[in-house]
Amino acid sequence: MNIIQKSLTLPDGRVIQIETGKMARQADGAVTLRCGDTLLLATVVAKKEINLETDFLPLSVDYFEKYSSSGRFPGGFFKRDGKMSENEVLTCRLIDRALRPLFPENYHADTQIMVQLLSSDRDEQPDALSCLAASAALMVSDIPFQDPVAEVRVIRKNGTFYINPKFSEMEGIDLDLMVAGTSDSIVMVEGEMVEVGEEVMLEALKFAHQTIKLLNTFQEEIRTAVAKTTRKYAYLEEKPELEAALKALVAEDLYKVARGKMSKQDRQEIIGKAYDAAKTALKEKYSDTVEYLDTYLKTYFKHIQSEIVREVVVREGIRLDGRTTTDIRRIDCEVAFLPRTHGSALFTRGETQSLCAVTLGTKLDQQTIDSPTVIGSKTFMLQYNFPGFSTGEVKPNRAPARREIGHGNLAERSLKVVIPESPYTIRVESNILESNGSSSMASVCGGTLALMDAGIKILRPVSGIAMGLITMADGGFAVLSDILGDEDHLGDMDFKVAGTEKGLTACQMDIKIRGLSYEIIEKALAQSKNGRMHILGEMLKTMNQPREELSPFAPRFFVMNIPHEYFGAVIGPGGKVIQEIQKTTETVIVLEEGTNTVGTATISSSNAKGVEMAVAQIRNIVQIPEVGEIYSGKVRSIQPFGAFVEFLPGKDGLVHVTEIAHQRVDKVENFLKLGEEVKVKLLDIDPKSGKFRLSIKALIPKN
């Protein structure tokens, strides 16, 4: 074994150790990364030949957290690691989006990157290390990947920034960003904030980049030590004559589209006809002399279309739909759109439309989080659905794809910081009905309106916008507000920003070039704020504050304190008492321990009267019996020496034969019947046994 091991001490004293040559040696590249007792294995494998008919990078990234890494069994019936959790999917996306733009443009070989969490100390956060491990695996391979990339988590706590905090250090923060970059620039950003300013975010990026540079230098040392020769691939030869011939045939139509102020459907129709006509003409001329002609034509057509759109935007200031670089598309909002949901909104921006519905539930509806690194629950969730008809396509309806999970998570993070503490579990569902640019930010806007329609007293309304970027070879660039789908596809950046009037709540930035300067990021942030405020103003014209009352279909809650010693009485033998209360009042009751001596009971139901009845019954159970008090009770048992009466829920006392009536009682059945309701007075509580002595005759006037 040719084992190579390198270590790097971070500014906070923690040590990152990367080793290669010992594990997974048949992979093209493999490393283990260790920080504390957290250990990741990253492997990369690529096919030795490129399919020259492929015009994209077929890169797949998988991230798995083994339950054995933290000494735990998987939940569920099968007791084995199964499909990816949402957290694993989100980590896959963090790795993929950081690495993808850094592969060579003409590299189209099938490539698979796999990162596995093999050991976890349950405190180090592995997602902040996974991209570094994946990049290091590429560095020790012979796969063409020029620049190392590193990803770090940066938080702000009490005004101070920290890099890669532990799980135990995440309380009380107001900024949580994942930042990836090369040594020269930033390539990916994602995170959430508690209404911080754009200048704080920019400062956080610069702070994160300092550590990113250290980690990339560290990877260069490892690559030098391994000293692998980059693999040679057979690429398609450039054919400038073919590209020029194609451009001559399609340029006029593409310029018409670029300046035409058209709808998405009209653009697609003209572009499709232009391409088909050019393809037919060029096949007659080149089909016998140019192999892989279809691939050449698709690739060159995309390049030509991108160049023309870029030229018109940067040089002429005209976008595909006729807007300027800062214009926002028309916005239409409607609330209470769905009559039986707890809250709903229809948000339309241009040709992007989100229908959002809010459902309010009880604590029993919380989402359980059970992973090798995190155990807990969620009381607020936003789920995003993207059916094929939203873009006029036919596609099967299966489980949510990675994109849907990622977009839903971004919208959820955008809104969760304004959700108040409440006994409710809140679910927002965003159904995308049309899509032409930034449906995730439409979900944020629609979700805000739906929450207010549901009567949720959010801290402040949130709006979101997607910013784009067009760059030119000579250094010219244009930042675009509220980008179209085509501008995302043909441009260089998709920068989603969400926030309130006070500051940012979440962001996500993906780029297709090798990095962004701080000048561009700063301009994009400033321009996004103006756009967000415009969108927010349009939203507030429809609804500017939450409704005073909840939907009549939403559950009602009552939370009451209960001393721990009464939990058993409320629950009853085998749960008999609490089940009976829930059945007779049509409520759901959840008991929680709370502090050392006092817990809580949360009573919920869509029937307010049922909640009142359940509260009254529980209050009777936890009521402390007082000598001399009068109670309404029910005869539960008759004995020769008297009757047992339940005068409080779960509390029985004896009415002796001498306390039933003023006259002599020879037979108790002549005076009392089972199930009969009677008034009783508590005469005494035995200090040793705690038994209760009751009287009926004490309440009957003596003749």
QUIFENPE-V893917 format. One line per field, one symbol per residue. phi: phi as a letter, one per 30 degrees, with the letter a starting at -180 (. if undefined). psi: psi as a letter, one per 20 degrees, with the letter a starting at -180 (. if undefined). A space follows every 50 residues. Layout:
BEGIN
phi = ???
psi = ???
END
This chain:
BEGIN
phi = .cdcbbbbcdedjdccccbbjcchddddaabcbbbiccbcccbbbbddbc ddddcbcdcbbbbbcddddcibdddjddhbdcdddddddddedddeddde dcdedcdbdebbcbbbdcbbdibdddddcddddddddddcccddadcdbb bbcbbbbhicdbchddedccdiccabbcbcaddcadcabalbbchcdedd dddddddddededddddeddddddddhddddccccdddbddddddddddc eeddddddcdhcdeddddddddddddddddddddccddccdhdededddd dddddddddddddddciccecidddcdcdebbbbchdcdcddaaaccbbi ccbbccbcbcbcddceddcbbdcbblabcbbbccbbddddbiccadcbde deddddddddddddcddcdddaddccbccccdcbbajhdddddddddedd ddddiddddadcbbbcccbbccddjdabccchdddddddcccabccbblc ddldcaaabbbccdlbdddddddddddddddeddddddddddacadddcd edcddcbbcbdbeedceddddidiidddddddddchbccbcbdiddcbcb bccbadcddddddddddddddddddbdjdcbcbbdcacbdclbccdcbei bcbccdedcdbdddcdbdddcbbeidcbcbcddabdddcidcccbcddcc edd
psi = pnpppqqpprhjiqppppqqihqliiqhppqpppocjppqppqppqqiqp oiipkromppppppophhhjkqqqrahilqpbrprhhgghhghhgghhhg iiqqhjokqpppppppohppjjgpohhiighggghhhhhjrjpoogpqqq pqpprppkjpqqplqrhijiqkqjpoqppqraihrpipppaqrmlrqhhg ghhhghghhghggghhhghhggghhglqppqpqorpqpnhggghhghhhi gghhhgghjilrrgggghggggggggghggghhhhihiioqlgggggggh ggggggggggghgghikprhjirrhiqqrqppqprkhohjrhqqqoppoc kpppopppppaahijqpponrhhppbrpipqppppnqhihjkqoqqoaqp rhgggggggghghhhhijprpriqpppppooohqpmomhhhhhgghgghh ghhijpmqgqqprqqpqrppqqhjiqrppppmqrghhggiaiqooppqra ihaqhqqppqriajrqqhggggghgghhgggghgggghgihgoiqqqhqr qiiqqqqppqqpqhiighhggrokjgghhgghghilrppppqhcahhpaq popqqiohhhgggggghhhhgipppppiqpqprpohqprhjaqppoiqpj oqqpoqhijgrhrpohohhihqqpippqpqpohqophgijqporphhijp pp.
END
